[in-house]
Amino acid sequence: MNVAKRRGVRKAIVALARRLAVHMHRIWSDGTEFRWAKDPLVQPFL
């Protein structure tokens, strides 16, 4: 919402699309699987 307030809705949509494209490209290039939800059994190691 910050981009939409500062630059406008159209630029915010493009920024979101670019962000999603970068994430999708990283997943495809790494070959990792997308997790739909966080696994409740796995806890972060502190």
CNS distance restraints for C-alpha pairs under 8 A (distance, minus, plus):
assign (resid   1 and name CA) (resid   5 and name CA) 6.22 0.50 0.50
assign (resid   1 and name CA) (resid  12 and name CA) 7.59 0.50 0.50
assign (resid   2 and name CA) (resid   6 and name CA) 6.18 0.50 0.50
assign (resid   3 and name CA) (resid   7 and name CA) 5.51 0.50 0.50
assign (resid   3 and name CA) (resid   8 and name CA) 6.74 0.50 0.50
assign (resid   3 and name CA) (resid   9 and name CA) 7.67 0.50 0.50
assign (resid   3 and name CA) (resid  11 and name CA) 7.35 0.50 0.50
assign (resid   3 and name CA) (resid  12 and name CA) 5.35 0.50 0.50
assign (resid   4 and name CA) (resid   8 and name CA) 4.41 0.50 0.50
assign (resid   4 and name CA) (resid   9 and name CA) 4.65 0.50 0.50
assign (resid   4 and name CA) (resid  10 and name CA) 7.68 0.50 0.50
assign (resid   4 and name CA) (resid  11 and name CA) 7.04 0.50 0.50
assign (resid   4 and name CA) (resid  12 and name CA) 5.08 0.50 0.50
assign (resid   5 and name CA) (resid   9 and name CA) 7.61 0.50 0.50
assign (resid   7 and name CA) (resid  11 and name CA) 6.30 0.50 0.50
assign (resid   7 and name CA) (resid  12 and name CA) 7.22 0.50 0.50
assign (resid   8 and name CA) (resid  12 and name CA) 6.34 0.50 0.50
assign (resid   9 and name CA) (resid  13 and name CA) 6.24 0.50 0.50
assign (resid  10 and name CA) (resid  14 and name CA) 6.41 0.50 0.50
assign (resid  11 and name CA) (resid  15 and name CA) 6.05 0.50 0.50
assign (resid  12 and name CA) (resid  16 and name CA) 6.17 0.50 0.50
assign (resid  13 and name CA) (resid  17 and name CA) 6.18 0.50 0.50
assign (resid  14 and name CA) (resid  18 and name CA) 6.15 0.50 0.50
assign (resid  15 and name CA) (resid  19 and name CA) 6.18 0.50 0.50
assign (resid  16 and name CA) (resid  20 and name CA) 6.20 0.50 0.50
assign (resid  17 and name CA) (resid  21 and name CA) 6.09 0.50 0.50
assign (resid  18 and name CA) (resid  22 and name CA) 6.19 0.50 0.50
assign (resid  19 and name CA) (resid  23 and name CA) 6.43 0.50 0.50
assign (resid  20 and name CA) (resid  24 and name CA) 6.10 0.50 0.50
assign (resid  21 and name CA) (resid  25 and name CA) 6.00 0.50 0.50
assign (resid  22 and name CA) (resid  26 and name CA) 6.19 0.50 0.50
assign (resid  23 and name CA) (resid  27 and name CA) 6.29 0.50 0.50
assign (resid  24 and name CA) (resid  28 and name CA) 6.17 0.50 0.50
assign (resid  25 and name CA) (resid  29 and name CA) 5.96 0.50 0.50
assign (resid  26 and name CA) (resid  30 and name CA) 5.97 0.50 0.50
assign (resid  27 and name CA) (resid  31 and name CA) 5.86 0.50 0.50
assign (resid  27 and name CA) (resid  32 and name CA) 5.45 0.50 0.50
assign (resid  27 and name CA) (resid  33 and name CA) 7.08 0.50 0.50
assign (resid  27 and name CA) (resid  34 and name CA) 7.36 0.50 0.50
assign (resid  28 and name CA) (resid  32 and name CA) 6.96 0.50 0.50
